């Protein structure tokens, strides 16, 4: 549907492959970092493998891809916008989400540092923090009716986010309508954090 977009399929945790692919792509003026994994384990059962994979994808890949794109933006001398898809879980503890919550909190702070350091280059950086979105990953972790009902009951609007809610917030974060917004987190959580 968008002939100007050329998808690249690669493991973002592989810095060498990502660097080669990103260096050959571009030029860039917009970036959305949306790759994530959610390996849910109780705190006392968290494995090193789950921690390392989550850190590699949820934090390390965002840092690396953003470096590649931001360097190109700076070299071109053009303003840009980066939106990192985080989560309400960056702000609220969730059972069995020790690693996921931690990586999303780290992503929020990384985004603030990026906003501070890239602002002088006219590059804005924000996060979009949705509640559960029923993607394939969301369905894996939230399809149990009892588990999902307990979560939905804590959301004042009474539902999980559809993919469109996150997408439209991301588009806003990259548009001229948000030209004075950087270092911010846009909660798309149906009021979960106020309940």
C-alpha atoms as a printed R data frame, in Angstrom:
    type eleno elety resid chain resno       x       y      z
1   ATOM     1    CA   UNK     A     1   0.000   0.000  0.000
2   ATOM     2    CA   UNK     A     2   3.000   2.306  0.487
3   ATOM     3    CA   UNK     A     3   5.320   1.860 -2.494
4   ATOM     4    CA   UNK     A     4   8.010   4.113 -0.977
5   ATOM     5    CA   UNK     A     5   8.509   1.796  1.993
6   ATOM     6    CA   UNK     A     6  10.981  -1.060  1.682
7   ATOM     7    CA   UNK     A     7  10.769  -3.528  4.588
8   ATOM     8    CA   UNK     A     8  13.937  -5.123  5.929
9   ATOM     9    CA   UNK     A     9  13.561  -8.431  7.774
10  ATOM    10    CA   UNK     A    10  16.282  -9.059 10.362
11  ATOM    11    CA   UNK     A    11  16.962  -9.887 13.987
12  ATOM    12    CA   UNK     A    12  17.367  -6.482 15.642
13  ATOM    13    CA   UNK     A    13  19.312  -8.078 18.479
14  ATOM    14    CA   UNK     A    14  22.055  -8.810 15.910
15  ATOM    15    CA   UNK     A    15  23.938  -5.499 15.920
16  ATOM    16    CA   UNK     A    16  26.190  -6.385 12.972
17  ATOM    17    CA   UNK     A    17  23.315  -7.332 10.654
18  ATOM    18    CA   UNK     A    18  21.240  -4.367 11.812
19  ATOM    19    CA   UNK     A    19  24.135  -1.959 11.327
20  ATOM    20    CA   UNK     A    20  24.795  -3.218  7.808
21  ATOM    21    CA   UNK     A    21  21.122  -3.094  6.804
22  ATOM    22    CA   UNK     A    22  20.499   0.287  8.438
23  ATOM    23    CA   UNK     A    23  23.621   1.818  6.991
24  ATOM    24    CA   UNK     A    24  22.550   0.814  3.483
25  ATOM    25    CA   UNK     A    25  18.984   2.098  3.954
26  ATOM    26    CA   UNK     A    26  17.770   5.659  4.234
27  ATOM    27    CA   UNK     A    27  17.718   8.570  4.127
28  ATOM    28    CA   UNK     A    28  15.526   8.786  7.217
29  ATOM    29    CA   UNK     A    29  13.488  11.530  8.795
30  ATOM    30    CA   UNK     A    30  11.136   9.330 10.862
31  ATOM    31    CA   UNK     A    31  11.600   6.207 12.968
32  ATOM    32    CA   UNK     A    32   9.230   4.029 14.966
33  ATOM    33    CA   UNK     A    33  10.850   1.470 17.268
34  ATOM    34    CA   UNK     A    34   8.145  -1.131 17.859
35  ATOM    35    CA   UNK     A    35  10.003  -4.441 18.207
36  ATOM    36    CA   UNK     A    36   9.572  -6.119 21.587
37  ATOM    37    CA   UNK     A    37   9.411  -9.442 23.352
38  ATOM    38    CA   UNK     A    38   7.453 -10.320 26.475
39  ATOM    39    CA   UNK     A    39   8.773 -13.400 28.225
40  ATOM    40    CA   UNK     A    40   6.585 -13.604 31.307
41  ATOM    41    CA   UNK     A    41   8.006 -15.324 34.361
42  ATOM    42    CA   UNK     A    42   7.477 -14.885 38.107
43  ATOM    43    CA   UNK     A    43  10.297 -12.831 39.658
44  ATOM    44    CA   UNK     A    44  11.788 -15.839 41.477
45  ATOM    45    CA   UNK     A    45  11.851 -17.840 38.236
46  ATOM    46    CA   UNK     A    46  13.353 -15.275 35.838
47  ATOM    47    CA   UNK     A    47  16.031 -16.906 33.730
48  ATOM    48    CA   UNK     A    48  19.191 -15.325 32.429
49  ATOM    49    CA   UNK     A    49  18.110 -16.202 28.866
50  ATOM    50    CA   UNK     A    50  14.796 -14.357 29.285
51  ATOM    51    CA   UNK     A    51  16.548 -11.339 30.761
52  ATOM    52    CA   UNK     A    52  19.205 -11.186 28.048
53  ATOM    53    CA   UNK     A    53  16.732 -11.618 25.179
54  ATOM    54    CA   UNK     A    54  14.417  -8.963 26.611
55  ATOM    55    CA   UNK     A    55  17.245  -6.487 27.153
56  ATOM    56    CA   UNK     A    56  18.634  -7.159 23.663
57  ATOM    57    CA   UNK     A    57  15.319  -6.537 21.906
58  ATOM    58    CA   UNK     A    58  13.340  -4.168 24.151
59  ATOM    59    CA   UNK     A    59  16.238  -1.841 24.949
60  ATOM    60    CA   UNK     A    60  19.414  -2.653 23.029
61  ATOM    61    CA   UNK     A    61  17.781  -2.823 19.607
62  ATOM    62    CA   UNK     A    62  16.030   0.521 20.167
63  ATOM    63    CA   UNK     A    63  19.301   2.144 21.189
64  ATOM    64    CA   UNK     A    64  21.202   0.727 18.216
65  ATOM    65    CA   UNK     A    65  18.598   1.367 15.509
66  ATOM    66    CA   UNK     A    66  18.074   4.886 16.863
67  ATOM    67    CA   UNK     A    67  21.820   5.545 16.709
68  ATOM    68    CA   UNK     A    68  21.926   4.443 13.065
69  ATOM    69    CA   UNK     A    69  18.949   6.576 12.078
70  ATOM    70    CA   UNK     A    70  19.873   9.626 14.192
71  ATOM    71    CA   UNK     A    71  23.401   9.696 12.779
72  ATOM    72    CA   UNK     A    72  21.953   9.762  9.274
73  ATOM    73    CA   UNK     A    73  19.482  12.505 10.205
74  ATOM    74    CA   UNK     A    74  22.293  14.610 11.669
75  ATOM    75    CA   UNK     A    75  24.529  14.020  8.641
76  ATOM    76    CA   UNK     A    76  21.685  15.131  6.347
77  ATOM    77    CA   UNK     A    77  21.004  18.177  8.510
78  ATOM    78    CA   UNK     A    78  17.269  17.523  8.523
79  ATOM    79    CA   UNK     A    79  14.882  17.552 11.484
80  ATOM    80    CA   UNK     A    80  13.376  14.226 12.455
81  ATOM    81    CA   UNK     A    81  11.147  12.381 14.881
82  ATOM    82    CA   UNK     A    82  11.598   9.099 16.703
83  ATOM    83    CA   UNK     A    83   8.748   7.344 18.494
84  ATOM    84    CA   UNK     A    84   9.577   4.432 20.763
85  ATOM    85    CA   UNK     A    85   6.661   2.141 21.562
86  ATOM    86    CA   UNK     A    86   6.839   1.498 25.296
87  ATOM    87    CA   UNK     A    87   4.055   0.329 27.594
88  ATOM    88    CA   UNK     A    88   1.922   1.224 30.584
89  ATOM    89    CA   UNK     A    89   4.014  -1.515 32.188
90  ATOM    90    CA   UNK     A    90   6.868   0.985 32.403
91  ATOM    91    CA   UNK     A    91   4.873   2.800 35.084
92  ATOM    92    CA   UNK     A    92   2.997   0.068 36.953
93  ATOM    93    CA   UNK     A    93   4.156  -3.265 38.354
94  ATOM    94    CA   UNK     A    94   2.443  -6.290 36.857
95  ATOM    95    CA   UNK     A    95   2.667  -9.833 38.188
96  ATOM    96    CA   UNK     A    96   5.060 -12.054 36.194
97  ATOM    97    CA   UNK     A    97   6.320  -8.989 34.278
98  ATOM    98    CA   UNK     A    98   9.521  -8.222 36.242
99  ATOM    99    CA   UNK     A    99  11.713  -8.218 33.145
100 ATOM   100    CA   UNK     A   100   9.166  -6.685 30.759
101 ATOM   101    CA   UNK     A   101   8.270  -3.841 33.153
102 ATOM   102    CA   UNK     A   102  11.955  -3.176 33.786
103 ATOM   103    CA   UNK     A   103  12.925  -3.028 30.121
104 ATOM   104    CA   UNK     A   104  10.014  -0.709 29.318
105 ATOM   105    CA   UNK     A   105  10.941   1.593 32.227
106 ATOM   106    CA   UNK     A   106  14.491   1.646 30.893
107 ATOM   107    CA   UNK     A   107  13.117   2.448 27.421
108 ATOM   108    CA   UNK     A   108  11.216   5.452 28.793
109 ATOM   109    CA   UNK     A   109  14.395   6.828 30.367
110 ATOM   110    CA   UNK     A   110  16.499   6.085 27.293
111 ATOM   111    CA   UNK     A   111  13.950   8.061 25.262
112 ATOM   112    CA   UNK     A   112  14.260  11.061 27.602
113 ATOM   113    CA   UNK     A   113  18.061  11.035 27.314
114 ATOM   114    CA   UNK     A   114  17.765  10.725 23.533
115 ATOM   115    CA   UNK     A   115  15.370  13.691 23.486
116 ATOM   116    CA   UNK     A   116  17.815  15.778 25.506
117 ATOM   117    CA   UNK     A   117  20.851  14.912 23.402
118 ATOM   118    CA   UNK     A   118  19.188  14.902 19.977
119 ATOM   119    CA   UNK     A   119  17.047  18.015 20.532
120 ATOM   120    CA   UNK     A   120  19.820  20.414 19.461
121 ATOM   121    CA   UNK     A   121  19.873  18.520 16.140
122 ATOM   122    CA   UNK     A   122  16.107  19.133 15.767
123 ATOM   123    CA   UNK     A   123  15.303  15.468 16.363
124 ATOM   124    CA   UNK     A   124  12.328  14.834 18.656
125 ATOM   125    CA   UNK     A   125  11.998  11.628 20.675
126 ATOM   126    CA   UNK     A   126   8.849  10.485 22.468
127 ATOM   127    CA   UNK     A   127   7.266   7.267 23.659
128 ATOM   128    CA   UNK     A   128   3.792   5.905 23.141
129 ATOM   129    CA   UNK     A   129   2.766   3.773 26.135
130 ATOM   130    CA   UNK     A   130  -0.264   1.610 25.370
131 ATOM   131    CA   UNK     A   131  -2.159  -0.760 27.565
132 ATOM   132    CA   UNK     A   132  -2.397  -4.343 26.325
133 ATOM   133    CA   UNK     A   133  -2.772  -4.438 22.544
134 ATOM   134    CA   UNK     A   134  -4.113  -7.696 21.167
135 ATOM   135    CA   UNK     A   135  -1.326  -8.349 18.702
136 ATOM   136    CA   UNK     A   136   0.029 -11.885 18.398
137 ATOM   137    CA   UNK     A   137   2.217 -11.197 21.445
138 ATOM   138    CA   UNK     A   138  -0.714  -9.694 23.339
139 ATOM   139    CA   UNK     A   139  -2.905 -12.698 22.626
140 ATOM   140    CA   UNK     A   140  -0.227 -15.093 23.873
141 ATOM   141    CA   UNK     A   141  -0.040 -13.330 27.230
142 ATOM   142    CA   UNK     A   142  -3.616 -12.078 27.719
143 ATOM   143    CA   UNK     A   143  -5.994 -14.604 26.113
144 ATOM   144    CA   UNK     A   144  -6.892 -16.209 29.443
145 ATOM   145    CA   UNK     A   145 -10.329 -14.662 30.211
146 ATOM   146    CA   UNK     A   146  -9.722 -14.610 33.968
147 ATOM   147    CA   UNK     A   147  -6.366 -12.872 33.621
148 ATOM   148    CA   UNK     A   148  -7.603 -10.381 31.019
149 ATOM   149    CA   UNK     A   149 -10.796  -9.603 32.992
150 ATOM   150    CA   UNK     A   150  -8.743  -8.677 36.054
151 ATOM   151    CA   UNK     A   151  -6.723  -6.249 33.935
152 ATOM   152    CA   UNK     A   152  -9.683  -4.796 32.045
153 ATOM   153    CA   UNK     A   153 -11.475  -4.182 35.359
154 ATOM   154    CA   UNK     A   154  -8.612  -1.815 36.281
155 ATOM   155    CA   UNK     A   155  -9.003   0.187 33.033
156 ATOM   156    CA   UNK     A   156 -11.650   2.921 33.418
157 ATOM   157    CA   UNK     A   157 -12.558   2.738 29.716
158 ATOM   158    CA   UNK     A   158 -13.075  -1.018 30.153
159 ATOM   159    CA   UNK     A   159 -11.103  -2.390 27.217
160 ATOM   160    CA   UNK     A   160  -7.672  -3.138 25.825
161 ATOM   161    CA   UNK     A   161  -6.246  -0.922 23.099
162 ATOM   162    CA   UNK     A   162  -6.834  -1.779 19.463
163 ATOM   163    CA   UNK     A   163  -3.829  -1.517 17.194
164 ATOM   164    CA   UNK     A   164  -5.232   1.635 15.618
165 ATOM   165    CA   UNK     A   165  -5.039   3.551 18.924
166 ATOM   166    CA   UNK     A   166  -1.310   2.937 19.175
167 ATOM   167    CA   UNK     A   167  -0.759   3.593 15.466
168 ATOM   168    CA   UNK     A   168  -2.643   6.905 15.467
169 ATOM   169    CA   UNK     A   169  -0.757   8.088 18.556
170 ATOM   170    CA   UNK     A   170   2.512   7.141 16.879
171 ATOM   171    CA   UNK     A   171   1.557   9.061 13.727
172 ATOM   172    CA   UNK     A   172   0.726  12.109 15.872
173 ATOM   173    CA   UNK     A   173   4.146  11.837 17.544
174 ATOM   174    CA   UNK     A   174   5.825  12.051 14.156
175 ATOM   175    CA   UNK     A   175   3.631  14.781 12.703
176 ATOM   176    CA   UNK     A   176   4.025  18.548 12.749
177 ATOM   177    CA   UNK     A   177   1.123  18.628 15.226
178 ATOM   178    CA   UNK     A   178   3.578  17.437 17.892
179 ATOM   179    CA   UNK     A   179   6.393  19.748 16.798
180 ATOM   180    CA   UNK     A   180   6.878  21.114 20.330
181 ATOM   181    CA   UNK     A   181   6.698  17.742 22.091
182 ATOM   182    CA   UNK     A   182   9.844  15.805 22.948
183 ATOM   183    CA   UNK     A   183  10.928  13.664 25.875
184 ATOM   184    CA   UNK     A   184   7.298  12.870 26.651
185 ATOM   185    CA   UNK     A   185   5.319   9.677 27.146
186 ATOM   186    CA   UNK     A   186   1.842   9.519 25.637
187 ATOM   187    CA   UNK     A   187  -0.232   7.090 27.683
188 ATOM   188    CA   UNK     A   188  -2.694   5.130 25.551
189 ATOM   189    CA   UNK     A   189  -3.911   3.102 28.475
190 ATOM   190    CA   UNK     A   190  -7.639   3.790 28.799
191 ATOM   191    CA   UNK     A   191  -6.947   5.391 32.185
192 ATOM   192    CA   UNK     A   192  -5.184   2.361 33.697
193 ATOM   193    CA   UNK     A   193  -2.566   4.486 35.421
194 ATOM   194    CA   UNK     A   194  -5.134   6.679 37.169
195 ATOM   195    CA   UNK     A   195  -7.119   3.777 38.593
